Amino acid sequence: MKGPESFDGLESSPEHLGNVIVLYRLHFADQRREQEWREERVLFHRGLKMSTEYKDWNEIHDCVLKLRVNPRRRREKVYIGCGAGFGGDRPLAALRLLQRVKELNYLVLECLAERTLADRYQVMVSGGDGYDSRISDWMRLLLPLAVERGTCIITNMGAMDVLHAQESVLELASNLGLSVSVAVAHEISSNKSGIGSPPMKSNVTEGGVSTYLGAAPIVECLEKYQPNVIITSRIADAALFLAPMVFELGWNWDDLKELAQGSLAGHLLECGCQLTGGYFMHPGEFALFDPQILLKGHKDRTKLMIIIFSIFFIIGDKYRDMSFLSLLDLSLPYAEISFDGQVCVAKAGGSGGVLNFSTCAQQLLYEVGDPGAYITPDVIIDFQDVSFYPSSSSCILCAGAKPSLGSRPDKLLCLVPKDCGWKGWGEISYGGHECVTRAKAAEYLVRSWMEEVCPGVSCNVVSCIIGLDSLKASRINDNTSSWTTNGDIRLHMDGLFELKEHAVLFTREFTALYTNGPAGGGGISTGYKKEIVLEKKLVGRECVFWRTGVKSTKGMSSEKEEIGHGNVVKMHVLHEALLPLFPKDNVDSSCVEYSLPVIKTSPAPSGHEIPLYTVAHSRAGDKGNDLNFSIIPHFPPDIERLKMVVTPQWVKGVVAALLNTSSFLDSEAIMKRDKWVNEYVDVEIYEVRGIHSLNVVVRNILDGGVNCSRRIDRHGKTISDVILCQHVVLPP
């Protein structure tokens, strides 16, 4: 099966959607794809007449911002969509956005994070691709329609090897019969032998170093080349979206108010469907009793109502309940940005999901430290007075972002790969009577066996029990008396070792549980892997260099052109067929222009224990070893009472369990953990006035961060529910 030509014989009517998707999936499941694409690569270089000219290729820029010379306003408004919010996002969702929102001028695929960057580095060092190898899959689906519509695709899938990513896209475009130009914008290494010496250029940064660049390299690509595709290295997420605004709306680098609003739009869009109902749904259920019946004969009716209130909300969140079908048809977000900095974010009309004040508020504080000084390479933004004003169920006006006092940073954030050792991990399942006790015995045995061979290394191992406490999502001071009732659990052990042989030894000792451990253990899985961390440092703008270039497909041989034309026709079949997600006769009305029911909010009760998620909702994010989570009250005035409850000491008490090294800590281990938390974990709490919310930042809590953490949830994303399941007593 060779790419889209596999769709031979498929009719062009939308009724054949199911066949198209089946073929599409089979294409990407084909195990022979790599070998066949290697063969096509040879044909590509023989048959494609490709421009090898790089305009101004030797022109190297540092990151000291220079004002644009007479910037021209090309549009009054620009429409920018997010086609991907992370490396594992869904290409079909991006295609649907492109189909449904015909006015899109740009589609941004934001697919690079610290974890994926570290993975790309390790693959590249091992001789593989330093760019995201899925770029061909994405472009195969999106490029034909994007070219037809005149929509420019911007993506950071170039990662650490932008030029080979460019070659891959050009090869694909040739096979599809498309005439396109593909620009690149990327950081380069530039070592100087002395003062005044010319820089020594390298297309790949030395040692895998990556710096968060701003919007300027993309703006230059747009000014010089006006390409169909722009592939970049590590550019700040918001800057991927800001660049086309600067280019199209005639902004300059000293238009700080507009840059702040534009960066707000980019920050809201960058995580894709998180803005439009993804990662938001929290099912609600109705109580199975009539409160009026329960109230009969009770003198203390107020107290009983509080109990009923708590029980009802323990089993559901009425403010975030969404149907499954609505989630199935989520729309990726897009934004309309005007030349004066007015920003409206939107989702496609007729799509599922939900776009409202709450989804915008969660995304505003996602992965944010101090909301009064959110640092990007292009501008430091004050988010404290940002708020959101719905104009319809599919469109929200976003206002209030402004430049912070520092305007823009003098230094840029640089990520430097560093070896942090070898991971070794293992899992085994136990079920039935006393399964938790058997898991406890298994953990004890593996640690003891490790100590027999390599004394002192078992302290590098963290363990938890999946189905019991792997996410630490329990209330403060919960007892463990109910643990024996679990009927199906899985022991997970994860170690970070200095030496590879220790990681290998761990997996072998864990596997030995099959014949040497407690009864009834099964489903063992183990593995080991070298890990790196990306150390952060700040570097001066004058020390970071970048350049741009462009290549184009100019023409093919007649045979290639004929094949390519057929591909384009078949891809158009897919484009037309995918538009309606469900047959019209079977569409559930709940997923058409879906919106949450309007629920009248009221002050949360005081003086009694209630679950925090009856009062607020939350989203958690990570930056390195630091965690942040928002607390956004359903009834905005409740923020004043929440500030009295959510204190640094309260937060430390909640998150301390994240540092547990075992599910079975004794009192001495708990005291040691709490001492470490008090000495090394810092908590910062910020009030965000515009959305009446709190942003809580917890430093040094994520076991080293996503690239080396031994926790099940390396990112700390589940911590929002750890927070919300706490019971609090609000003051009057």
C-alpha positions, 0 to 999 in steps of 0.5 A: 500500500503506497500512500493515498493511491491505495484509495483506487476505485473509491467513489467521491460521495460522502456516503463512502466515509466509512470505507475511506477511514478504513483505508486510511487506517490500514495505510498507517498500519501497514508494516511495509510502509518504511521499506516502500517509502525508501524505494520512493525516495530513490524515485523522488531524487531521480524524477523531481526537479527541485529548486536547490536555491536557498534565498539569503541562506548565508544570512544569519541573524541573532535574536536581538530584535530589530524593528521592522522597516515600514511594516505593511498591513495586509489584512484587517483581520487574520484567521489562525487555527490550531491543527495540533496541540501536541505530538500525539494529536489527531490529524483527522481533527485538523482536516475537519477544522480546515474543511469547516472553517474556510476562512483560515489563513494559517493552520499551526501544528504545535507538536513539540514539548520538552518530552518530545524534544528529548526523545527526538534528541535520543533518536537522532544520536542513535542515527534516526530522524531528529525531526518528527517522523509523523510530519509526512502523515500530517502533510499527506492528509492536510497539504492538498486542501491547504494548498487549494485553500491558500492556507499556510501550514506552520509547524515545529515538527522540525525539532532538531533536524529541520532540513530533513523534515523539509526534504520529507515534505517536498518528497511527499508533495511531489508524490501528491503532484503538488507544486509547493514551497517549503520554508524553514526557520531554525536555530543554528550553532555559531562558534566564533574563533575570536572577536570579529571572526565570522561565525562557523555555521552548523545546521544542527545545534551543537550537543542538541541544545535548543533555545526558545526562539520568538516569532521573528524567524517565521515573520522573515519566512513570510516576508521573503518567501510567502511559502505553503509550509513553514517548518521550524525548530524550537520556537515558543508555542505562542510565537508560532501563532503570533508570527502570522499576526505580526506579518499580516496585521502590520505590527512592529516589535514595539507594538507591545499592547498588540503583541500581548493580545496576540500572544494571549491568543497563541497561548489559548490556542496552543493546546488545541482541543483543551480550549474547546471541551477536551480535557474538560468533561467531568461526568455528572449524575443525578441523585437517586433520591428525593431530598424532600422525602429524606427531610421529613421528620428531621429537625436539623433540616439545614445540616441534612441538606448539607449532607445531601449536597455533599453526596450529590456532588461526590458522584458528579460535577454538574458544571462540566457534564458533557455527552460522549458524542459531543467529545467525539466531534470536538472542534479544534479552536481557531482565532480571529485577530484584528489589526487593533489587537482584538481577539476572538477565539472560536470553534467550528459551527455545528461541532461538538465540545464546548467553548465557554468562560470556564474552558478559556479560564482553565487554558489561560492558567495552564502551565503559567507561573506568575500570571503578572509576568508570563514570559515569552521571547517577544513580550512579557505579558500580564494576564491578571486582568484578562477576562472572557466575554461569550458572544455566542456558543461558538465564539468568545471575546478575549480581552485584558492582556497587557505588556508587563513592566519588563516588556520583553526578556533580555535573555532566552530560555535554552534547553541543554540535554544532560544524561540522567541515568537509566530507567528500569521498571516493572509491573505485575497484577494481583487479584482477589483476596488480600491482593494488596498484601501480596503486592506489598510482599512482591515489592519487599522481595524485589527491593531485597533481591536488589540489595543482595546484589547491589547494596544501596540501589533499592533507594532509587526505586519508587513503587505504587499500586495501580488501582489503589494509590498510583495517582495519590488521588486521596483526601488528606488523612484518609485511612487505608482500612478499605485497601483490603477490599480491592479485587484487582490491582497492579504493582508498579515499580520504577527506578532511576539508576546511574548505571545501565547494569543496575536497570537491567538487574532490576528488570531481571529481579522483577521478572523472578516474581513469576516463580519466587513471589507471592501466589497469583501474580501475572501479566508481568511487563518490564523495560529499561531505557536511557533517560536524559533531562533538558537542563534550563539556562538563560542565554543572551539574545546576542548569543543565539542565532537563526536563519531561514531558507526555502525550497520548492517543487518545480515539476516532475516527470510526466509519469510522476505527474500522472500518479500525483494527479491521481493521488490528489483526486483521491485525497479530495475524496477524503476531504469531501467525505470527512466533513459530516462526522455522522450521517445526518439521519443519525446525528444526536442533537446533543452534539450539534452546537453543543453547549453546557446547560446554564446552571445558576450558581450560588455561594457554596455553603459554609461551616461544613465539610464539602468536596472542593469540586463542588466549589471550583474546577481546576487544570494542572500543568508542568514546567520542568520539576514545577507544577501549577494548578488553577482553582476557578470557582463556579461562583466567582465571589467564592474566591475570597473565601477560597483564599482563606483555605488554600494556603501554602501549608494546605497545598503542601499537605495535599501534594506531599503524597506525590513524593511517597516512594512506596504505598506502605510507608512507615511513620519514620518514612513519612516524617522524612518525606514531610521534612523534605517537603518543608525544606525544598518544596516552595508554594506560590499562590497568585490571584488572577483578578479578571477570572476571579481565580487562583493560580498555585505554583508548586516548586520541586514536586515532580520527581525531577520533571517529565523526562526522568520522573518515576511517577505514573503521571510524569506530567502531574496532570492528574493533580487537579483532581487530587486537589478537587477531591479534598474536603474543605470548610469554607468560612461564612 
